[in-house]
Amino acid sequence: MGRGDGTGRLVSPEGADDAGTGILHVDMDAFYASVEQLDDPTLRGRAIIVGAPEGRSVVSSASYEARRFGVRSAMPVSQALRLCPTAIVVTPHFDRYLALSAAVMRIFRDVTPLVEPLSIDEAFLDVRGVRRLWGSPGVIAHDLRARVQRETGLTCSIGVAATKHVAKMASTISKPDGLLIVPEHETERFLRPRSVRALWGVGPKSAESLEGRGIRTVADVLDTPREVLDRALGPAMGERLWHLARGIDAREVHTDRVEKSVGHEETFDDDIADPVVLRAELRRLADRVGARLRANGWEASTIAIKVRFADFTTITRAQTLAEPTAVGQRIGDAARDLFDGVERSLPVRLIGVRAEKLRVAGSAPLALWDDDGEWRRVEDALDDAAARFGRGAVTRATLLGNARGGGSIPTSPPATRLDRG
């Protein structure tokens, strides 16, 4: 299995057998870091860390040169610099990442209408219906990689297989800048030596339970009676694992996929105890969440907050709204109400706001009156100003002043995850 630093990668030779395939998993390579290297050629070939250069920011992305020192996404930047002291820390530019992500997704949709984005930098493509236009799945993948690099300057890795699960595993193994094709008749041979940790849905706890029983590879799963899997993981997960180990994955590529949640969070340079400051931060984050909901045509039925205290204790609270909304004012009101109900004996290190249970805007039954009508008009005007003059051109007076952290980070897995490619 390839590692996150690119060692151990496997790629297919040109003209490799692609019989029985039709699903592509495309994953941009170290996306945030690669964009920074694209925009600043002096960073190419160097170890870079995308994150706030000061304070207690976490790593949003790292170049493969930094990953070879053990730097990983979600690691504190301070720890990353201890592992790789020569690394250059680059401030993230999320608007730029979103723009390039949109360009990449347009390329995917030029190839096939059956595209399922998983996050800002990866997607599944079903190309079974476009073979007459573009060729076999292997040819399509080869040409797609070339086109992405030609039109964006970025590289991607692609896995080609008969199912989504195997295609995703293949793209991971081929990173960076690789193509790995698993023909349908080779699926079991491909899977057998893989770690159980590579199977979809097997997290650390499930892996520990399996490994404690001597089940370390997919081959071990294949040799294990179904009832043993059920006892280790529960019947539902045992059944899923039994099927995945055999290359059975009935999931289709869904083009109408709506993200489960979108959010933003802030890690402060210094712990903050002042509730007035914290409530203002919640308002700022809520406005950004609302803007992203509106930009994508979504509304949220539930609002959640995340609070991490100075001792790293982390709590979450959530509230279901009477009506779904994309209005930042309403999101902020809910977030502040939740925050007021949190017992705070220590200063706060991190705070976040998340919109959950998303649906397409306007899909809920209309209420008799619109309590948010005035705020909706205000925020529509703010959206127009942001489109013309850039985000932050117009903001609330209460939010003016010096930033207290490294800049809010989008936290909407899978929408804009920390970049692990």
C-alpha positions in Angstrom: 0.0 0.0 0.0 1.3 3.4 -0.9 2.0 5.8 2.0 1.0 9.4 2.3 4.5 10.5 1.3 4.4 8.8 -2.0 6.7 5.9 -1.2 5.5 2.4 -2.2 3.3 3.7 -5.0 2.1 1.4 -7.8 1.1 2.5 -11.3 -0.1 0.7 -14.4 1.9 0.5 -17.6 0.6 2.2 -20.7 -2.1 0.1 -22.4 -2.8 -1.9 -19.2 -5.8 -4.3 -19.2 -9.0 -2.5 -18.1 -11.5 -5.2 -18.7 -14.7 -4.9 -16.7 -13.9 -1.5 -15.3 -15.9 1.7 -15.6 -15.5 3.6 -12.3 -12.8 6.2 -11.9 -11.7 7.8 -8.6 -9.8 11.0 -9.3 -7.8 12.6 -6.4 -5.7 15.8 -6.8 -2.2 15.4 -5.4 -1.5 17.4 -2.2 -4.1 19.8 -3.5 -3.6 22.9 -1.3 0.2 22.6 -1.3 0.3 22.0 -5.0 -1.8 25.1 -5.7 0.7 27.2 -3.6 3.6 25.7 -5.6 1.7 26.4 -8.8 1.2 30.1 -7.9 4.7 30.5 -6.5 7.3 28.6 -8.6 10.0 29.2 -6.0 8.2 26.7 -3.8 8.4 23.9 -6.3 10.4 20.9 -5.1 10.6 22.3 -1.6 9.0 21.1 1.7 6.0 23.3 2.4 3.3 23.3 5.0 0.0 25.0 4.4 -1.2 26.6 7.6 -1.0 29.7 9.8 2.7 30.6 10.2 2.1 31.7 13.8 0.2 30.5 16.8 -1.3 27.0 17.1 -2.6 26.3 13.7 -2.9 22.8 12.3 -1.5 21.6 9.0 -4.1 21.9 6.2 -1.8 20.3 3.7 1.8 19.5 3.1 3.9 18.9 0.0 5.3 15.4 -0.6 8.7 16.7 0.2 7.5 17.6 3.8 5.5 14.4 4.1 8.6 12.4 3.8 9.7 13.8 7.1 6.4 12.6 8.7 4.4 15.8 8.3 0.7 15.0 8.0 -2.6 16.9 7.7 -4.3 17.9 11.0 -0.9 17.9 12.8 -0.1 21.0 14.8 2.2 23.3 12.7 4.6 23.5 15.6 5.0 19.7 15.6 5.3 19.6 11.8 8.2 22.2 12.0 10.0 20.0 14.6 9.8 17.1 12.2 10.8 19.2 9.2 12.6 22.4 10.4 13.5 23.5 6.8 9.8 23.5 5.7 8.3 26.8 4.5 4.9 27.6 6.1 2.5 29.1 3.6 -0.8 30.9 4.6 -3.8 29.1 3.0 -5.7 30.8 0.2 -9.1 29.0 0.3 -10.7 31.1 -2.4 -8.0 30.1 -4.8 -8.5 26.4 -3.9 -12.2 26.6 -4.5 -11.7 28.3 -7.9 -9.3 25.6 -9.1 -11.6 22.9 -7.6 -14.4 24.3 -9.7 -12.2 24.2 -12.8 -11.3 20.6 -12.2 -14.9 19.5 -11.7 -15.9 21.2 -14.9 -13.2 19.1 -16.7 -14.7 16.0 -15.1 -18.2 16.9 -16.3 -16.9 17.5 -19.8 -16.0 13.8 -19.9 -19.1 12.3 -18.3 -22.3 13.7 -16.6 -22.0 11.1 -14.0 -19.7 12.8 -11.5 -19.9 12.5 -7.7 -17.7 15.0 -5.9 -16.5 13.7 -2.6 -14.6 16.8 -1.5 -12.9 19.9 -2.9 -10.2 17.7 -4.5 -11.7 14.3 -5.4 -14.6 12.7 -7.2 -15.9 9.5 -8.6 -16.7 9.3 -12.3 -18.8 6.6 -14.0 -17.5 6.4 -17.6 -19.3 3.2 -18.7 -21.7 5.2 -20.9 -19.1 7.3 -22.7 -16.8 4.7 -24.1 -17.9 5.3 -27.7 -17.0 9.0 -27.3 -13.7 8.8 -25.5 -12.5 5.2 -25.5 -12.0 2.5 -22.8 -11.9 3.5 -19.1 -8.1 3.2 -19.1 -7.8 5.5 -22.1 -10.2 8.0 -20.5 -8.2 8.1 -17.3 -4.9 8.6 -19.2 -6.4 11.4 -21.2 -8.1 13.0 -18.2 -4.9 13.2 -16.2 -3.2 14.9 -19.1 -6.0 17.4 -19.6 -6.1 18.3 -15.9 -2.4 19.0 -15.9 -2.6 20.9 -19.2 -5.5 23.2 -18.2 -4.8 23.7 -14.5 -1.1 23.0 -14.1 -1.9 20.5 -11.3 -1.4 16.7 -11.2 -3.9 14.1 -10.1 -3.9 10.4 -9.4 -6.6 8.1 -10.7 -7.8 4.6 -9.8 -9.8 2.7 -12.4 -11.8 -0.4 -11.3 -15.2 -2.1 -11.5 -16.4 -0.6 -8.2 -16.1 2.7 -6.2 -14.3 1.1 -3.3 -11.6 -0.6 -5.3 -11.1 2.5 -7.5 -10.5 4.7 -4.4 -8.0 2.2 -3.0 -6.2 2.2 -6.4 -5.9 6.0 -6.6 -4.5 6.1 -3.1 -1.8 3.5 -4.0 -0.9 5.3 -7.2 -0.2 8.7 -5.5 1.3 11.0 -6.4 0.7 11.7 -10.1 -0.2 8.1 -11.0 -2.7 5.8 -12.7 -3.5 2.4 -11.4 -6.0 0.1 -13.2 -7.5 -2.9 -11.5 -9.3 -5.1 -14.1 -12.4 -6.8 -12.7 -10.9 -10.3 -13.0 -7.9 -9.2 -10.9 -9.9 -7.6 -8.1 -9.4 -10.3 -5.5 -5.7 -10.6 -6.2 -5.4 -6.8 -5.9 -7.2 -6.8 -2.6 -5.7 -9.9 -0.8 -2.4 -8.3 0.4 -4.0 -5.0 1.5 -4.3 -4.0 5.1 -7.7 -4.2 6.7 -7.2 -0.6 7.5 -7.5 0.2 3.8 -11.1 -1.1 3.6 -13.9 1.5 3.5 -15.4 2.1 6.9 -12.6 0.4 8.9 -11.5 3.0 11.4 -8.9 2.7 14.2 -11.2 0.9 16.7 -12.5 -1.6 14.1 -8.9 -2.2 12.9 -7.7 -2.9 16.5 -10.6 -5.3 17.0 -9.7 -7.2 13.9 -6.0 -7.2 14.4 -6.5 -8.4 18.0 -8.0 -11.5 16.4 -5.1 -11.9 13.9 -7.1 -10.4 11.0 -4.6 -8.0 9.5 -5.0 -8.3 5.7 -7.9 -8.7 3.3 -6.7 -12.2 2.8 -7.2 -12.8 6.5 -10.8 -11.5 6.2 -11.4 -13.9 3.3 -10.3 -16.8 5.5 -12.3 -15.7 8.5 -15.8 -17.2 9.1 -18.6 -14.6 8.8 -19.7 -15.1 12.4 -16.3 -14.1 13.7 -16.5 -10.9 11.7 -19.9 -10.2 13.2 -18.7 -10.7 16.7 -15.7 -8.5 16.1 -17.5 -5.6 14.4 -21.3 -6.2 14.8 -23.5 -7.7 12.2 -23.9 -4.6 9.9 -20.2 -3.8 9.7 -19.3 -7.5 9.5 -21.5 -7.9 6.5 -20.0 -4.8 4.8 -16.5 -6.0 5.4 -17.3 -9.5 4.1 -18.6 -8.0 0.8 -15.8 -5.4 0.4 -13.1 -8.0 0.9 -14.6 -9.8 -2.1 -14.7 -6.7 -4.2 -18.5 -6.5 -3.9 -19.7 -2.9 -3.8 -23.1 -2.0 -5.2 -22.9 1.7 -4.6 -23.5 3.8 -7.8 -22.1 7.2 -8.7 -24.6 9.7 -7.5 -24.6 13.1 -9.2 -27.2 14.7 -6.9 -25.0 14.2 -3.8 -25.5 16.9 -1.2 -22.8 17.4 1.5 -23.7 16.3 5.0 -22.4 19.5 6.5 -20.3 22.6 6.0 -18.5 24.5 8.7 -15.7 26.8 9.8 -13.5 26.7 12.9 -10.9 29.0 14.4 -7.9 28.1 16.5 -6.8 31.1 18.5 -3.2 32.3 18.9 -4.0 32.8 22.6 -6.7 31.1 24.7 -9.7 33.4 25.1 -12.0 33.6 28.1 -13.9 36.8 27.2 -17.4 35.7 26.2 -18.0 38.9 24.2 -15.0 38.1 22.0 -16.1 34.4 21.6 -19.6 35.4 20.7 -18.3 37.8 18.1 -16.2 35.0 16.6 -19.2 32.7 16.5 -21.1 35.4 14.5 -18.2 35.8 12.1 -17.9 32.0 11.5 -21.7 31.7 11.1 -21.7 34.4 8.4 -19.1 32.4 6.5 -21.1 29.2 6.9 -24.2 31.0 5.6 -22.3 32.4 2.6 -21.1 28.9 1.6 -24.6 27.5 2.0 -26.0 30.2 -0.3 -23.2 29.8 -2.8 -24.0 26.1 -3.2 -27.8 26.3 -3.1 -28.2 24.5 0.3 -30.1 25.1 3.5 -29.4 23.6 6.9 -31.8 22.1 9.4 -29.4 21.8 12.3 -26.7 24.1 13.6 -23.8 22.8 15.7 -20.9 24.4 17.6 -17.5 23.0 18.6 -15.6 24.3 21.6 -12.1 23.2 22.6 -10.8 24.4 25.9 -7.2 25.2 27.0 -6.8 21.6 28.4 -7.9 20.2 24.9 -11.2 19.0 26.3 -13.6 19.3 23.3 -17.4 19.5 23.4 -20.1 19.8 20.7 -23.6 21.0 20.9 -26.4 21.0 18.3 -29.8 22.5 17.8 -32.5 21.7 15.2 -34.1 24.7 13.7 -37.8 25.3 13.3 -37.2 26.0 9.5 -34.1 25.2 7.4 -32.0 28.2 6.6 -28.9 29.6 4.8 -29.1 33.0 6.6 -26.0 33.8 8.5 -27.9 35.8 11.1 -30.1 32.9 12.0 -27.2 30.5 12.1 -25.3 32.9 14.3 -28.3 33.3 16.7 -28.5 29.5 17.1 -24.7 29.2 17.6 -24.7 31.8 20.3 -27.6 30.3 22.0 -25.8 27.0 22.1 -22.6 28.6 23.3 -24.5 30.4 26.2 -25.6 27.0 27.4 -22.0 25.7 27.7 -20.3 25.6 31.1 -17.0 27.4 30.7 -14.5 27.0 33.5 -11.4 27.3 31.2 -10.4 29.7 28.4 -11.2 28.6 24.8 -8.5 27.4 22.4 -10.8 26.7 19.4 -14.3 27.4 18.4 -16.3 26.3 15.4 -19.8 26.5 13.7 -21.2 23.8 11.5 -24.4 23.6 9.4 -25.8 20.0 9.3 -28.6 18.0 7.7 -28.4 19.9 4.5 -31.1 20.0 1.8 -31.5 21.8 -1.5 -32.6 25.4 -0.9 -36.3 25.9 -1.3 -37.2 22.2 -1.0 -38.9 22.6 2.3 -42.6 23.6 2.4 -43.1 27.4 2.5 -43.9 29.0 5.8 -46.8 31.4 6.2 -44.3 34.2 6.6 -40.6 34.7 6.3 -39.1 35.8 9.6 -35.7 36.1 7.9 -36.8 38.1 4.9 -35.1 41.3 5.9 -31.8 39.6 6.8 -32.0 37.5 3.6 -32.1 40.7 1.5 -29.1 42.1 3.5 -27.1 39.0 3.0 -27.9 38.8 -0.7 -26.5 42.3 -1.0 -23.3 41.2 0.9 -23.0 38.2 -1.5 -23.2 40.6 -4.5 -20.5 42.8 -2.9 -18.3 39.8 -2.2 -18.6 38.7 -5.8 -17.7 42.1 -7.2 -15.0 43.3 -4.7 -13.9 40.2 -2.8 -14.8 38.6 0.5 -14.5 41.0 3.4 -15.1 44.1 1.4 -18.3 44.6 3.5 -18.6 43.1 7.0 -20.3 43.7 10.3 -18.9 46.6 12.3 -18.6 44.4 15.3 -16.2 42.1 13.4 -13.7 44.8 12.5 -10.3 44.6 14.2 -7.3 42.4 14.4 -7.6 38.7 13.7 -7.1 36.5 16.8 -6.1 33.3 15.0 -4.7 31.8 11.8 -7.8 32.4 9.8 -10.9 30.2 9.9 -10.5 26.8 8.3 -13.4 25.2 6.4 -14.3 22.0 8.2 -16.9 20.3 6.1 -15.8 16.7 5.5 -16.1 15.7 2.9 -16.8 19.1 1.3 -13.5 20.8 2.1 -11.6 18.4 4.3 -8.0 18.9 5.4 -6.1 18.0 2.3 -4.6 14.5 2.6 -3.9 13.9 -1.1 
